[in-house]
């Protein structure tokens, strides 16, 4: 398992979006967001898959119309006191994607 600073290093190195999906976690009755990213859009590029667990306040804008790159993605640990919102994800350059989440895992 990696920590938030290591996750931020992965996010900076991999800005090419391959897939994004949100699925209902029936056990917890919450939503999980799955993000597949890589360093390049080329076939054979290694894809990093990240699962963001218990996502809330999801917002997106300006997706599609060609290759979507997520530049300057960042995860910040929150000191809000809310158990379910322990981290904030944001794409800083164009504000294309943001959400809160409780935990994460990397495949």
Phi and psi in radians as a Rosetta constraint file:
Dihedral C 1 N 2 CA 2 C 2 CIRCULARHARMONIC -1.812 0.35
Dihedral N 2 CA 2 C 2 N 3 CIRCULARHARMONIC 2.834 0.35
Dihedral C 2 N 3 CA 3 C 3 CIRCULARHARMONIC -1.748 0.35
Dihedral N 3 CA 3 C 3 N 4 CIRCULARHARMONIC 3.099 0.35
Dihedral C 3 N 4 CA 4 C 4 CIRCULARHARMONIC -1.070 0.35
Dihedral N 4 CA 4 C 4 N 5 CIRCULARHARMONIC -0.750 0.35
Dihedral C 4 N 5 CA 5 C 5 CIRCULARHARMONIC -1.076 0.35
Dihedral N 5 CA 5 C 5 N 6 CIRCULARHARMONIC -0.656 0.35
Dihedral C 5 N 6 CA 6 C 6 CIRCULARHARMONIC -1.181 0.35
Dihedral N 6 CA 6 C 6 N 7 CIRCULARHARMONIC -0.655 0.35
Dihedral C 6 N 7 CA 7 C 7 CIRCULARHARMONIC -1.095 0.35
Dihedral N 7 CA 7 C 7 N 8 CIRCULARHARMONIC -0.725 0.35
Dihedral C 7 N 8 CA 8 C 8 CIRCULARHARMONIC -1.066 0.35
Dihedral N 8 CA 8 C 8 N 9 CIRCULARHARMONIC -0.661 0.35
Dihedral C 8 N 9 CA 9 C 9 CIRCULARHARMONIC -1.089 0.35
Dihedral N 9 CA 9 C 9 N 10 CIRCULARHARMONIC -0.734 0.35
Dihedral C 9 N 10 CA 10 C 10 CIRCULARHARMONIC -1.091 0.35
Dihedral N 10 CA 10 C 10 N 11 CIRCULARHARMONIC -0.736 0.35
Dihedral C 10 N 11 CA 11 C 11 CIRCULARHARMONIC -1.143 0.35
Dihedral N 11 CA 11 C 11 N 12 CIRCULARHARMONIC -0.658 0.35
Dihedral C 11 N 12 CA 12 C 12 CIRCULARHARMONIC -1.199 0.35
Dihedral N 12 CA 12 C 12 N 13 CIRCULARHARMONIC -0.703 0.35
Dihedral C 12 N 13 CA 13 C 13 CIRCULARHARMONIC -1.311 0.35
Dihedral N 13 CA 13 C 13 N 14 CIRCULARHARMONIC -0.407 0.35
Dihedral C 13 N 14 CA 14 C 14 CIRCULARHARMONIC -2.142 0.35
Dihedral N 14 CA 14 C 14 N 15 CIRCULARHARMONIC 1.716 0.35
Dihedral C 14 N 15 CA 15 C 15 CIRCULARHARMONIC -1.956 0.35
Dihedral N 15 CA 15 C 15 N 16 CIRCULARHARMONIC 0.032 0.35
Dihedral C 15 N 16 CA 16 C 16 CIRCULARHARMONIC -1.642 0.35
Dihedral N 16 CA 16 C 16 N 17 CIRCULARHARMONIC 2.042 0.35
Dihedral C 16 N 17 CA 17 C 17 CIRCULARHARMONIC -1.391 0.35
Dihedral N 17 CA 17 C 17 N 18 CIRCULARHARMONIC 2.172 0.35
Dihedral C 17 N 18 CA 18 C 18 CIRCULARHARMONIC -1.765 0.35
Dihedral N 18 CA 18 C 18 N 19 CIRCULARHARMONIC -0.752 0.35
Dihedral C 18 N 19 CA 19 C 19 CIRCULARHARMONIC -2.743 0.35
Dihedral N 19 CA 19 C 19 N 20 CIRCULARHARMONIC 2.593 0.35
Dihedral C 19 N 20 CA 20 C 20 CIRCULARHARMONIC -2.459 0.35
Dihedral N 20 CA 20 C 20 N 21 CIRCULARHARMONIC 2.353 0.35
Dihedral C 20 N 21 CA 21 C 21 CIRCULARHARMONIC -2.598 0.35
Dihedral N 21 CA 21 C 21 N 22 CIRCULARHARMONIC 2.649 0.35
Dihedral C 21 N 22 CA 22 C 22 CIRCULARHARMONIC -2.146 0.35
Dihedral N 22 CA 22 C 22 N 23 CIRCULARHARMONIC 2.254 0.35
Dihedral C 22 N 23 CA 23 C 23 CIRCULARHARMONIC -2.281 0.35
Dihedral N 23 CA 23 C 23 N 24 CIRCULARHARMONIC 2.561 0.35
Dihedral C 23 N 24 CA 24 C 24 CIRCULARHARMONIC -1.313 0.35
Dihedral N 24 CA 24 C 24 N 25 CIRCULARHARMONIC 2.230 0.35
Dihedral C 24 N 25 CA 25 C 25 CIRCULARHARMONIC -1.608 0.35
Dihedral N 25 CA 25 C 25 N 26 CIRCULARHARMONIC 1.787 0.35
Dihedral C 25 N 26 CA 26 C 26 CIRCULARHARMONIC -1.126 0.35
Dihedral N 26 CA 26 C 26 N 27 CIRCULARHARMONIC -0.560 0.35
Dihedral C 26 N 27 CA 27 C 27 CIRCULARHARMONIC -1.156 0.35
Dihedral N 27 CA 27 C 27 N 28 CIRCULARHARMONIC -0.721 0.35
Dihedral C 27 N 28 CA 28 C 28 CIRCULARHARMONIC -1.756 0.35
Dihedral N 28 CA 28 C 28 N 29 CIRCULARHARMONIC -0.186 0.35
Dihedral C 28 N 29 CA 29 C 29 CIRCULARHARMONIC 0.934 0.35
Dihedral N 29 CA 29 C 29 N 30 CIRCULARHARMONIC 0.921 0.35
Dihedral C 29 N 30 CA 30 C 30 CIRCULARHARMONIC -2.383 0.35
Dihedral N 30 CA 30 C 30 N 31 CIRCULARHARMONIC 3.037 0.35
Dihedral C 30 N 31 CA 31 C 31 CIRCULARHARMONIC -1.900 0.35
Dihedral N 31 CA 31 C 31 N 32 CIRCULARHARMONIC 2.429 0.35
Dihedral C 31 N 32 CA 32 C 32 CIRCULARHARMONIC -2.004 0.35
Dihedral N 32 CA 32 C 32 N 33 CIRCULARHARMONIC 2.435 0.35
Dihedral C 32 N 33 CA 33 C 33 CIRCULARHARMONIC -1.895 0.35
Dihedral N 33 CA 33 C 33 N 34 CIRCULARHARMONIC 2.291 0.35
Dihedral C 33 N 34 CA 34 C 34 CIRCULARHARMONIC -1.950 0.35
Dihedral N 34 CA 34 C 34 N 35 CIRCULARHARMONIC 2.205 0.35
Dihedral C 34 N 35 CA 35 C 35 CIRCULARHARMONIC -2.133 0.35
Dihedral N 35 CA 35 C 35 N 36 CIRCULARHARMONIC 2.159 0.35
Dihedral C 35 N 36 CA 36 C 36 CIRCULARHARMONIC -1.968 0.35
Dihedral N 36 CA 36 C 36 N 37 CIRCULARHARMONIC 2.071 0.35
Dihedral C 36 N 37 CA 37 C 37 CIRCULARHARMONIC -2.344 0.35
Dihedral N 37 CA 37 C 37 N 38 CIRCULARHARMONIC 2.790 0.35
Dihedral C 37 N 38 CA 38 C 38 CIRCULARHARMONIC -2.604 0.35
Dihedral N 38 CA 38 C 38 N 39 CIRCULARHARMONIC 3.066 0.35
Dihedral C 38 N 39 CA 39 C 39 CIRCULARHARMONIC -1.380 0.35
Dihedral N 39 CA 39 C 39 N 40 CIRCULARHARMONIC -0.326 0.35
Dihedral C 39 N 40 CA 40 C 40 CIRCULARHARMONIC -2.623 0.35
Dihedral N 40 CA 40 C 40 N 41 CIRCULARHARMONIC 2.730 0.35
Dihedral C 40 N 41 CA 41 C 41 CIRCULARHARMONIC -1.483 0.35
Dihedral N 41 CA 41 C 41 N 42 CIRCULARHARMONIC -0.039 0.35
Dihedral C 41 N 42 CA 42 C 42 CIRCULARHARMONIC -1.197 0.35
Dihedral N 42 CA 42 C 42 N 43 CIRCULARHARMONIC 2.548 0.35
Dihedral C 42 N 43 CA 43 C 43 CIRCULARHARMONIC -1.068 0.35
Dihedral N 43 CA 43 C 43 N 44 CIRCULARHARMONIC 2.357 0.35
Dihedral C 43 N 44 CA 44 C 44 CIRCULARHARMONIC 1.633 0.35
Dihedral N 44 CA 44 C 44 N 45 CIRCULARHARMONIC -0.113 0.35
Dihedral C 44 N 45 CA 45 C 45 CIRCULARHARMONIC -1.145 0.35
Dihedral N 45 CA 45 C 45 N 46 CIRCULARHARMONIC 2.440 0.35
Dihedral C 45 N 46 CA 46 C 46 CIRCULARHARMONIC -1.182 0.35
Dihedral N 46 CA 46 C 46 N 47 CIRCULARHARMONIC 2.270 0.35
Dihedral C 46 N 47 CA 47 C 47 CIRCULARHARMONIC -1.811 0.35
Dihedral N 47 CA 47 C 47 N 48 CIRCULARHARMONIC 2.288 0.35
Dihedral C 47 N 48 CA 48 C 48 CIRCULARHARMONIC -1.714 0.35
Dihedral N 48 CA 48 C 48 N 49 CIRCULARHARMONIC 2.227 0.35
Dihedral C 48 N 49 CA 49 C 49 CIRCULARHARMONIC -1.956 0.35
Dihedral N 49 CA 49 C 49 N 50 CIRCULARHARMONIC 2.147 0.35
Dihedral C 49 N 50 CA 50 C 50 CIRCULARHARMONIC -2.086 0.35
Dihedral N 50 CA 50 C 50 N 51 CIRCULARHARMONIC 2.338 0.35
Dihedral C 50 N 51 CA 51 C 51 CIRCULARHARMONIC -1.910 0.35
Dihedral N 51 CA 51 C 51 N 52 CIRCULARHARMONIC 2.086 0.35
Dihedral C 51 N 52 CA 52 C 52 CIRCULARHARMONIC -1.750 0.35
Dihedral N 52 CA 52 C 52 N 53 CIRCULARHARMONIC 2.107 0.35
Dihedral C 52 N 53 CA 53 C 53 CIRCULARHARMONIC -1.728 0.35
Dihedral N 53 CA 53 C 53 N 54 CIRCULARHARMONIC 2.356 0.35
Dihedral C 53 N 54 CA 54 C 54 CIRCULARHARMONIC 1.066 0.35
Dihedral N 54 CA 54 C 54 N 55 CIRCULARHARMONIC 1.123 0.35
Dihedral C 54 N 55 CA 55 C 55 CIRCULARHARMONIC -1.397 0.35
Dihedral N 55 CA 55 C 55 N 56 CIRCULARHARMONIC 2.439 0.35
Dihedral C 55 N 56 CA 56 C 56 CIRCULARHARMONIC -2.468 0.35
Dihedral N 56 CA 56 C 56 N 57 CIRCULARHARMONIC 2.821 0.35
Dihedral C 56 N 57 CA 57 C 57 CIRCULARHARMONIC 0.919 0.35
Dihedral N 57 CA 57 C 57 N 58 CIRCULARHARMONIC 0.745 0.35
Dihedral C 57 N 58 CA 58 C 58 CIRCULARHARMONIC -1.190 0.35
Dihedral N 58 CA 58 C 58 N 59 CIRCULARHARMONIC 2.320 0.35
Dihedral C 58 N 59 CA 59 C 59 CIRCULARHARMONIC -2.454 0.35
Dihedral N 59 CA 59 C 59 N 60 CIRCULARHARMONIC 2.390 0.35
Dihedral C 59 N 60 CA 60 C 60 CIRCULARHARMONIC -2.460 0.35
Dihedral N 60 CA 60 C 60 N 61 CIRCULARHARMONIC 2.725 0.35
Dihedral C 60 N 61 CA 61 C 61 CIRCULARHARMONIC -2.761 0.35
Dihedral N 61 CA 61 C 61 N 62 CIRCULARHARMONIC 2.679 0.35
Dihedral C 61 N 62 CA 62 C 62 CIRCULARHARMONIC 1.007 0.35
Dihedral N 62 CA 62 C 62 N 63 CIRCULARHARMONIC 0.806 0.35
Dihedral C 62 N 63 CA 63 C 63 CIRCULARHARMONIC -1.667 0.35
Dihedral N 63 CA 63 C 63 N 64 CIRCULARHARMONIC 2.580 0.35
Dihedral C 63 N 64 CA 64 C 64 CIRCULARHARMONIC 1.619 0.35
Dihedral N 64 CA 64 C 64 N 65 CIRCULARHARMONIC -2.978 0.35
Dihedral C 64 N 65 CA 65 C 65 CIRCULARHARMONIC 1.316 0.35
Dihedral N 65 CA 65 C 65 N 66 CIRCULARHARMONIC 0.437 0.35
Dihedral C 65 N 66 CA 66 C 66 CIRCULARHARMONIC 2.199 0.35
Dihedral N 66 CA 66 C 66 N 67 CIRCULARHARMONIC -2.963 0.35
Dihedral C 66 N 67 CA 67 C 67 CIRCULARHARMONIC -1.072 0.35
Dihedral N 67 CA 67 C 67 N 68 CIRCULARHARMONIC 2.218 0.35
Dihedral C 67 N 68 CA 68 C 68 CIRCULARHARMONIC -1.736 0.35
Dihedral N 68 CA 68 C 68 N 69 CIRCULARHARMONIC 2.119 0.35
Dihedral C 68 N 69 CA 69 C 69 CIRCULARHARMONIC -1.874 0.35
Dihedral N 69 CA 69 C 69 N 70 CIRCULARHARMONIC 2.451 0.35
Dihedral C 69 N 70 CA 70 C 70 CIRCULARHARMONIC -1.887 0.35
Dihedral N 70 CA 70 C 70 N 71 CIRCULARHARMONIC 1.753 0.35
Dihedral C 70 N 71 CA 71 C 71 CIRCULARHARMONIC -1.628 0.35
Dihedral N 71 CA 71 C 71 N 72 CIRCULARHARMONIC 2.435 0.35
Dihedral C 71 N 72 CA 72 C 72 CIRCULARHARMONIC 0.992 0.35
Dihedral N 72 CA 72 C 72 N 73 CIRCULARHARMONIC 0.923 0.35
Dihedral C 72 N 73 CA 73 C 73 CIRCULARHARMONIC -1.301 0.35
Dihedral N 73 CA 73 C 73 N 74 CIRCULARHARMONIC 2.529 0.35
Dihedral C 73 N 74 CA 74 C 74 CIRCULARHARMONIC -2.591 0.35
Dihedral N 74 CA 74 C 74 N 75 CIRCULARHARMONIC 2.481 0.35
Dihedral C 74 N 75 CA 75 C 75 CIRCULARHARMONIC -2.028 0.35
Dihedral N 75 CA 75 C 75 N 76 CIRCULARHARMONIC 2.249 0.35
Dihedral C 75 N 76 CA 76 C 76 CIRCULARHARMONIC -2.109 0.35
Dihedral N 76 CA 76 C 76 N 77 CIRCULARHARMONIC 2.345 0.35
Dihedral C 76 N 77 CA 77 C 77 CIRCULARHARMONIC -1.348 0.35
Dihedral N 77 CA 77 C 77 N 78 CIRCULARHARMONIC 2.335 0.35
Dihedral C 77 N 78 CA 78 C 78 CIRCULARHARMONIC -1.722 0.35
Dihedral N 78 CA 78 C 78 N 79 CIRCULARHARMONIC 2.623 0.35
Dihedral C 78 N 79 CA 79 C 79 CIRCULARHARMONIC -2.005 0.35
Dihedral N 79 CA 79 C 79 N 80 CIRCULARHARMONIC 0.772 0.35
Dihedral C 79 N 80 CA 80 C 80 CIRCULARHARMONIC -1.443 0.35
Dihedral N 80 CA 80 C 80 N 81 CIRCULARHARMONIC -0.332 0.35
Dihedral C 80 N 81 CA 81 C 81 CIRCULARHARMONIC 1.554 0.35
Dihedral N 81 CA 81 C 81 N 82 CIRCULARHARMONIC -0.135 0.35
Dihedral C 81 N 82 CA 82 C 82 CIRCULARHARMONIC -1.547 0.35
Dihedral N 82 CA 82 C 82 N 83 CIRCULARHARMONIC 2.169 0.35
Dihedral C 82 N 83 CA 83 C 83 CIRCULARHARMONIC -1.107 0.35
Dihedral N 83 CA 83 C 83 N 84 CIRCULARHARMONIC -0.649 0.35
Dihedral C 83 N 84 CA 84 C 84 CIRCULARHARMONIC -1.401 0.35
Dihedral N 84 CA 84 C 84 N 85 CIRCULARHARMONIC -0.287 0.35
Dihedral C 84 N 85 CA 85 C 85 CIRCULARHARMONIC -2.068 0.35
Dihedral N 85 CA 85 C 85 N 86 CIRCULARHARMONIC 1.304 0.35
Dihedral C 85 N 86 CA 86 C 86 CIRCULARHARMONIC -1.570 0.35
Dihedral N 86 CA 86 C 86 N 87 CIRCULARHARMONIC -0.376 0.35
Dihedral C 86 N 87 CA 87 C 87 CIRCULARHARMONIC -2.385 0.35
Dihedral N 87 CA 87 C 87 N 88 CIRCULARHARMONIC 2.737 0.35
Dihedral C 87 N 88 CA 88 C 88 CIRCULARHARMONIC -2.165 0.35
Dihedral N 88 CA 88 C 88 N 89 CIRCULARHARMONIC 2.272 0.35
Dihedral C 88 N 89 CA 89 C 89 CIRCULARHARMONIC -1.828 0.35
Dihedral N 89 CA 89 C 89 N 90 CIRCULARHARMONIC 2.356 0.35
Dihedral C 89 N 90 CA 90 C 90 CIRCULARHARMONIC -2.613 0.35
Dihedral N 90 CA 90 C 90 N 91 CIRCULARHARMONIC 2.541 0.35
Dihedral C 90 N 91 CA 91 C 91 CIRCULARHARMONIC -1.747 0.35
Dihedral N 91 CA 91 C 91 N 92 CIRCULARHARMONIC 1.957 0.35
Dihedral C 91 N 92 CA 92 C 92 CIRCULARHARMONIC -1.403 0.35
Dihedral N 92 CA 92 C 92 N 93 CIRCULARHARMONIC -0.553 0.35
Dihedral C 92 N 93 CA 93 C 93 CIRCULARHARMONIC -1.232 0.35
Dihedral N 93 CA 93 C 93 N 94 CIRCULARHARMONIC -0.972 0.35
Dihedral C 93 N 94 CA 94 C 94 CIRCULARHARMONIC -1.948 0.35
Dihedral N 94 CA 94 C 94 N 95 CIRCULARHARMONIC 0.017 0.35
Dihedral C 94 N 95 CA 95 C 95 CIRCULARHARMONIC 0.939 0.35
Dihedral N 95 CA 95 C 95 N 96 CIRCULARHARMONIC 0.747 0.35
Dihedral C 95 N 96 CA 96 C 96 CIRCULARHARMONIC -1.335 0.35
Dihedral N 96 CA 96 C 96 N 97 CIRCULARHARMONIC -0.416 0.35
Dihedral C 96 N 97 CA 97 C 97 CIRCULARHARMONIC -2.634 0.35
Dihedral N 97 CA 97 C 97 N 98 CIRCULARHARMONIC 2.343 0.35
Dihedral C 97 N 98 CA 98 C 98 CIRCULARHARMONIC -2.715 0.35
Dihedral N 98 CA 98 C 98 N 99 CIRCULARHARMONIC 2.625 0.35
Dihedral C 98 N 99 CA 99 C 99 CIRCULARHARMONIC -3.010 0.35
Dihedral N 99 CA 99 C 99 N 100 CIRCULARHARMONIC 2.911 0.35
Dihedral C 99 N 100 CA 100 C 100 CIRCULARHARMONIC -1.873 0.35
Dihedral N 100 CA 100 C 100 N 101 CIRCULARHARMONIC 2.713 0.35
Dihedral C 100 N 101 CA 101 C 101 CIRCULARHARMONIC -2.730 0.35
Dihedral N 101 CA 101 C 101 N 102 CIRCULARHARMONIC 2.824 0.35
Dihedral C 101 N 102 CA 102 C 102 CIRCULARHARMONIC -1.572 0.35
Dihedral N 102 CA 102 C 102 N 103 CIRCULARHARMONIC -0.677 0.35
Dihedral C 102 N 103 CA 103 C 103 CIRCULARHARMONIC -2.787 0.35
Dihedral N 103 CA 103 C 103 N 104 CIRCULARHARMONIC 3.127 0.35
Dihedral C 103 N 104 CA 104 C 104 CIRCULARHARMONIC -2.658 0.35
Dihedral N 104 CA 104 C 104 N 105 CIRCULARHARMONIC 2.840 0.35
Dihedral C 104 N 105 CA 105 C 105 CIRCULARHARMONIC -2.521 0.35
Dihedral N 105 CA 105 C 105 N 106 CIRCULARHARMONIC 2.690 0.35
Dihedral C 105 N 106 CA 106 C 106 CIRCULARHARMONIC -2.154 0.35
Dihedral N 106 CA 106 C 106 N 107 CIRCULARHARMONIC 2.299 0.35
